[in-house]
Amino acid sequence: MATPKLEPSPAALRNDRIMRTDSSPAEINIGDVLRLALPINTTLIGGGMEARRFVNWVVVLASWEDLESQINPHDLVIVPPSLFANLEPAKFNLIFEMLAGFPVAGLVCFGMLADELTHQAEAHNLTILVVPENASVREIHHSISVLLLDRQSATSERAIQLYRQLSAMSREGQGLAAMTEVMSKLTGNIVAVQDKRLEIQAISWPSNTTVSREALIEALQQRDALPPVLRNRKAAAKSRQSIWQQLLPLGDSPVHLARLLSPIISGDRARGYLSVIGPVAELDMFDSLTVEHGAAACALEMAKTKAVNEAKKSLRGDFLEGLLAGSLPRKEIERLEGRLDHNTSEPHAVMVAGWIGTNKLSLRRLETSTHWVLSNHPRPALVHVYGNQYLVIFQALKNLEDMDSAHQLGRRIREQIEMEYPEATLIGGISGPVKTLAEWPEAYDQALQAMQLGERLKLTNQFVEFESLGIYRLLYALEEQPEVREFTDEIMQPLIEYDNHNRGSLVKTVEAYFDHHGNISQTAESLFVHRNTLLYRMERIQELTGLNLDHANMRLALHLSLKLWQLRPEIGQPPI
């Protein structure tokens, strides 16, 4: 195991100093026995629930007779099940009074205790460690003896047992929450599992923890607080240093907490992080081993979860692609629909998104960011990378009038992308609402058209709504027709050639003219030119196009030609 490293203070961090920490007390106490020697599902009861009680030795009680010859002060006494089975309830008080008088460090008992036994333990302030009924007296005695004689060996063996139990829990499908609970119980510390984005996947708190939950989670989610090598997931996987210890910045909190931290490695990169968090002076070798072995077990759990999710994703992808392509028979649609884990009977809007420009990233990054946004979004959605070209989102709506949730999702995705990938350019489209699954292909076509129009009109880093495109929807369907392109060229080409040869601004002037509804004064002001200059330009526009702009139909011809020209992929001018 790699030596834990400590970043002890902000000043030390600035100097990049890493110090080793060790805190292994020479004496063994009840807490050590509970953590390191007894079965993991052991419980502690009674009136003497002080885990720091010193343990001198361990003895197996042979009988209730002649206790003085069997027990010394501070012994941990193992009581075989047969002794309690043969003990009359009337003698409980006397026996417990004698045990308390030595005093013993505590009792190890087997199985569920009767109410009377618990009452006597509380009355005499005795600590009782209750192990499973099927536990072996001999094995319990051996484990505690090894701990008392060789703490380091016992600690290592305990860590191996923990890994086996956590692995078994993963195989049984108990999940990260149950696994962190076991680790927290054994260490007596806070245990947290985070994903690659530092979002909390599971966290367990000892009952006596007083630290603010909000402050701690905020500290854990600060990426800058990670050791530099762990901020890069591939570098973290290759690092020879597997365990780190850091002070946690908790503001004005009087509690000085530190964490033992290990990356959760799967394949060639870190998939998340495991932390054991406790008072800085009390983190010890077992805590380090818990982090190390726990991270390995969590890696198995995350890999299993990822495999399950990938299988679901594949099934979902086949269904959605078949649905959009119209290649699925109705019976197959009905069969697969029930396996989607998504209510397709609700109204939906379809959203399509992708990268544009020279700096195109992988769609997987867009997909990951979208899933993260959806984890905090009020409405469910299906997400699928379609044809390695677009990301398609099927967003459930409350009703047919509820487009706000789709707009909100689009804004949040855009904001997340701008934060994570400021160098990339996003474009998206949103369909109108649809009622049935049969309408999803039509909605997909609407969203795709809105995205493509948005790209041509330079409406970048936003989701363009299909229903807001107005006349552009009609023009988009017409602009590839030969007659329409010829009509556009006849009017626009003379203006374009004039601008190219004379460094002119006639096309820009036409845009501003219609943008200001033909108002000469407002158009001149927007172009920062004199009114007479604008009037000269308007005369040249009419001469070159052959259009008299005093006639409404000719103004319409120029306006339509401009819009059609703007839609051409090779042009892509800003909309008017």
N, C-alpha and C positions, 0 to 999 in steps of 0.2 A: 504493500500500500504506500502510495506517495505521502510524504510528510505534509500535514495540513499547513497552510500558510495564513498568516494574519496580516491584514492591513490595519494597523492599530489606531490610527488617527488621521484626520485630514492632513496634518502636517507631514506625517510619515508617508501618506499617499503621494504627496507632491514630490517627495524624494524617491519615490518608487522603491521604498524599503519594505521587504517582506520578512517577517519574523516568525519563528516557530513557536507554537504554544503546546504546553503539556500541563494537564491538571489531573493527576492520578493520586488520590489520597492513599496513604498507606493502610488505613483502617477500612475494613469492610462493614457496611451498614445494611439495614433492612432494604433500603432502596437498591443497593447494589445486588443483593440476592434476588430481589424481584426482577431486576433488569437482566441479570446475567446468568442466573442459574435455574430458576424455576420455569415451568412451562409458560409459554407466552400468554395463555388465557387465564393465568392466575389472578385472583382478586384479593384485595387487602381490605379487611373489615376489623371491627372492634373499636374499643375506646382508645387504644394506643396506636393511632394511625400515623405516627411520626416515623417517616422513612429513614431518618438519620440515626436511629438507634443502633448502637455499636453491636456487632456480632463477634463474639470471641471464638466460638466453635459450634459445631453441629452435632447433635446426638439423636439417636432413635430411641424413643421411650419404650422400654421393655414391658413395664407394668405400672399401675398406679401406686404400688407399694414401694416404700423406701425411696422416695424421690430424691432425698438428700445425697444418696450414693450415686445417683445417675446424672445429676444436673449440677453444673457450676453457674455462677452468676454470668449473665450475658450470653448464655448458650442459646442457640436457635434449636428448638425442640420439635422433632418430627414425631407426630402422634399417629401411629398406624390406625387404619379404620376399625380394626377389631377392638381396640381399647375403648373407643367411644361406644361401640356396639354393646359392650359388656358393662358400661358405666351407668349406675342408677342415677336418674335425674336428681335425686335428693342429695347426692354427693358432689354435684357440680360446683356449688358455692365453695365448699371446703377445698377441693382440688385447685380451683382457680385462685383462691386466696393464697394457697401455698406456692403456686407457680409465680404469682405476682410478688411474693415476698423474697424470692431469691436475689434479684429479679431476673427473669428470663428475657432475652431479646425479643422473643416472639414464639408463636406456635405455627407449625406447618400441619394443616389438617386436610382431609381428603373429602371431596364431594360437598354437597349442600349441607350446611349446618342447621340444626334445629333452632327455632326461635329462642329457646331457653339458653342454648349455648352462646348465641350471639349476645343475648342480654347479659350473661355472666362476664363475657369478654369486655363488654363496654363498662360494666360496673367496676371491674378490677383494672381498667386501663391497660388491657393486654392487646398486643398486636397479633392478629391471626391472618396467616397467608393461606388461602383456600385454593388448592390445586385440583385439577380434574379427578374425578372419582377413580378413573382407570389408570392413573399415574402409578408408576412403580416406586415403592419406598426405597428400594436399593438405588435406583437411578437418581432419585431426588437427593439422597444422601451423598452419592458420588459427585453429582454436579456442584453441590454446595461445598463439599470438601475440596474439590479442585479449585474452586474460586478462592477459598480461604488460603490455600497453599500457593496458588499461582494465578494471580489475577489476570495477567496478560493472556495466558493460554485459555482461561475460562472466557475471557472477553472475545477472543478470536473464534472460539467454538460457538459462542452464543450468536455472533454475527452470521456465521454459516447457517445456523438453525433459522435465524430470521430470514435470510435469503430464501431458504427452502420453503418456509411458510408463505412468504410473499409471492413466490413463484406459483405455489399451489393455489393461492387465492386468485391469482391472475388466470390460471387454467380453469378455475371454477366459475369465472365470470363475476367475481365480487367487485372488481373495479378499483380505481385509484382512491376513492374516498375511504373504503374499508382498509386499504393498504396503509394509507397515511394515518389512520386511526390506530392501527397496531404499532406503527413506528413511534407515534406520539406517546402511546401508553407505556412503551418500553423505555423510552428515553426520558420521559417526564417533560419533554420540550414541545414547542410548536413545530409542526412538520408541514411543509408546503410543497406542492408540485405545480410548476408553471410550464406553459407551453413555450414555443419558440418566440412568441410575441410578448412573453412575460405575463400573460393572462393566467389567473389562478385557475387551475383545473381541480385541485382538491387541497383542503387545508384542515388540520386538526389542532385543537387547542386543549391543553390541560385545564381542568376545572379551576385551578388556582391562579391562572394567568390574569394579570391586571393591566397589561399593556393595551393601548387602544388598537382595536382591530383595523380601523380606518387608517391610522398612521402607519401601522406595520405594512399593510397591503400597498399603500402608496410608496413606501420605501422599497419594497420588493419589486415594484414595477418600474423603477428608475433604471433604464438601460445603461446610463452612464456610470452607475454604481457597480456594474459588473466588472470583474477583472478584464482588461483589454483583450486578452486572448479568447475569452468566452463570448465576446460580442460578435465574433465571426463564427458561425456554426461549424464550418469546415475546419477552421483552425482549432476550435474547441475539441473536435473529435480526434485531432492529431496530437494534441498537447500531452506531454508526459505527466503533467501535473493534473491529477484528477480531483483533488479536494482542496478547497480554498476556505479560509476563514476571514470574515469581514465584520467590522463594526457596522451596524445599521443606523443610518441617519434618521432619528425619530424626533427631531426638533428639540423642544423643551422637555421631553419626557425624562423623568428622573431615573428610569430604568435603562441601564446600559446593556443592550442586547447585541449579540453577535450571531452570525449564522455560519454554519458549515455548509458549503455549497459544492455541488457536483453536477456537471452536465449529464443529461440523460441521452446517451449516444445510441443511435440506430443507424447502421450502415456507415456512411462516410461523413455524417454530420450530427450535430446536437439537435435533438427534437424537443428538448425542454430542459428544465433545471429542477433539482431536488435540494431543498434547504431544511436543515435542522436548526432551530432558532432557540436560544436560551441565554441566560446571564453569561457574560463574557468569561467570567472566572470559573464557570462550572462545566463548560463543554470539555469532554474528555475523549479518551481513546474509543470507547464504545460508541459515542456519538459520531465520531469519524468513520468507524466501520459501518454504522447504520447508514450514513450518507452514501458510502461507497457501494455497499451491497444493495441498498434500497434503490439507488439509481439504476443498477443493473436490472433489478426486478421491474422497475417502472418502465425501462426500455422494452422489456418483453410485453408488458401490458399495452404500451403505446403502439408497438409494432402490430400486436393482435388487433387493436382497435382500428389501426390504419388499414389492415388487410380487410376487415369487415366493411369498413367505410368504402374501400375501393371496390369491393364486390357489389355493394349497394349502388355505388356510383356507375359501375358498368351496366347494371340492370336498368337503372334510371336513364342512362345515356341511350341504350338500345331502344327503350320505349319512346323517348322523346324524339329521337332522330327518325324512327319509323313513323311516328305520329305526324311530324312535320313534313315528311316526304310523302305521306299518304300511302305507305306500303304495308301498313298493318291491317289485317282483317279485324272486323268489329269484335269477334270473340276473343282474339288475342289482345286487343286493347282492353277489354273488360277484365281479362285474366291478369294482365300485368298491372293494371291500374290499382288493383287491390294490394299490390306488393310495394307500392311507392312510399308508403308512410306519409301520405300527403292528401289532403282533402281536395280533390279535383272538382267537386260539385259546387264550390264557391265561385263567385265571379273572379276573373283574373285579368291582369294586364301583362303584356309581354314586353320585356326590355331587352335590347340588344346593345352590346358595347364592344369596343375594340380600340386598338392603338392606331394612330396615324402619324405621319411625319417620318423623319429619318431615324429617330431614336425609338424604334419599336421594341418593347419588351416581350417576354413570353406571356402567353395568355394564362399560364399557370399562376403567375404573380397577380394578375387581375382577378382570377378566380379566388385565390387565397384571401386577398383583401376584401372581396365581396362577401365571402363566408364570414369573415370577422365582423363586418358591418352588420350582417344579418343576425349574428348572435345577440345583438342588442336592439334589433328591430322588432316592432310590435306585431308585424304580420309575417307569416311563414312564406317561404319561396323555394322553388326548385331552381338549381343552377347547373348549367351544362355548357361545356366548350363544344361548339358545333362546327364541325368541319375544319378544326384548327385555324379558323378565321375569326370567329366571333364568340363572345360569351353571351349566352342566352339566359335570361332570368324570367321565370314564370311566377309573378308576384300575386299572391292571393289578396283580394279586396274584401272589405266588409259588405259592400253592396256595389251596384253598378254606378252609383254616383261618387264612390270613394276612390278618386284618383289621387287624393292628397298623399296616401301612404306610398304610392309609386313615385310621386314627385319627391317626397321626403327621402326615400331610399336612393333615388338618383343623386340628390344633393349630397347625401352622406358618403356615397361611393366616390363621387367627384372630390369631396373634401379629403377623404382618406388617401386617394391616389395623389392629390396635390401635396399632401404631407409626406407620403412615403417615397414617391417617385416624381419630384418636381421637374426633372429633366424630360419626362415623358408627356405625350399629348393624348388625351382620351376623347373619344367621340361616342355618343350613345343615342339611341332612339327609344321612344315609348309608344306603344300602341294605344288605341282606345280600349275601353273595357269590353269584355266578352263574357257571355253567360255560361256557355257549355264547353266541354272538352273538344267537341267537333269544330268549334270556332278558333281554337288555338293556332292552327296553321295560318288562317287569315290574319290573326293578330300578329303573328310572327312576321308576315310579309309587311304589315303596316310599320312595325318597329324597325325592320331592316330598311324600308324605304325612308323612314324618318332619319335614320342614322346616315344613310348615303346622301340624302339631301343636306343634312347638317354638315357633312364633310365638304360637299361642293360649295356650300355657302359660308364656309369657314366659321361655323358655330362650334368651335372646339371647346373641350373641357366642360361639356355639359351634355345633358340628355334632352334631345329635341322631341317634343311631343307631336305625334302624327296629326292630331286634330288641330294643332296650331299652325300648320303649314299653309292653310288656305289654298290660294290659287297655284302655289308651287306644286301641289299634288297633281293637278291637272297638267301643268306644264312639264313635269317630270315624265309623265306618260307619253307626251307628244314630242319631246325634244329630239328624239332619235329618228323621227319620221323624215324621209328625204325632203318632202315638200316644206316641212317646218324649218329644217336647217337651211334650205335655200332662201326662204323668206327672211330668216334671221340674218343671213349673210348679206343679202341685198341692202339691208338697212344699216347694219352695224359695221360691215367691212370698210366702207369709206371713212367712217369716223376713226376706226382703229388705225388705218393706214395714214390718215392725216396726223394723228397723235404720234405715230412712230417716226414720221419724216420731219415733223416740226416741233417735236418735244411739246406737243400740245396737251390740252386737258379737256377735250370735247366729251369723251366718254364719262369722265368724272363729272363734268358739268351736267350731262343728261341725268346722271344718278341724283345729283343734288337738286335739280329742277323738279323731278318727280317726288323726291323725298320731302320737298316743301310745297307740294301740291300746286306747282306752277307759279308760285309767288316770286316775282322777280327780285324784290327787295330782300326777302329772307334768303333766297338762293345766293345772291351776291354776298350777303353778310356771311353765310356759312363757308363760302369759298375764299373769303378775304380779298375780294376784288371790287372795283368800282362798278356801279350799276351800268355805266356805258360799256365797260369791258364785257360784262355778262351779255348785254344786248348784242354786241358784236359776235360773241361766240354763238348765240342762239341763231343769228342770221346764217353763220357758216354751217351750223348743224342742219338747218332747213335746206340750204343750197346743196350740201353733200348727199343728203338723204332723199331730197325731192319731196319732203313732207311739209305741208303747211300746218304748223302747230296751232293755228287758230281754229282748226276743224277737229272736233272731238274724236272722230274715227281715226284720224291721222296721229293724234296724240296717243291713242290706244295702241296703234300699230307700233309706234316707237317704244312705248312702255313695255309691251309684250316682247318685242325683240330684245330689249335690254335684259329682261328677266330670263328669257330663254338662253341668251348668251352667257349670263351669270351661272347658269346650271351646267354648262359644259365642263367636264372634268379637267380639261386643260386650262380653264380660266379660273374658276373658283373665286369670284369676287365677293366682297362683303355684301350682304343683302341690303336692299333699300327699305 
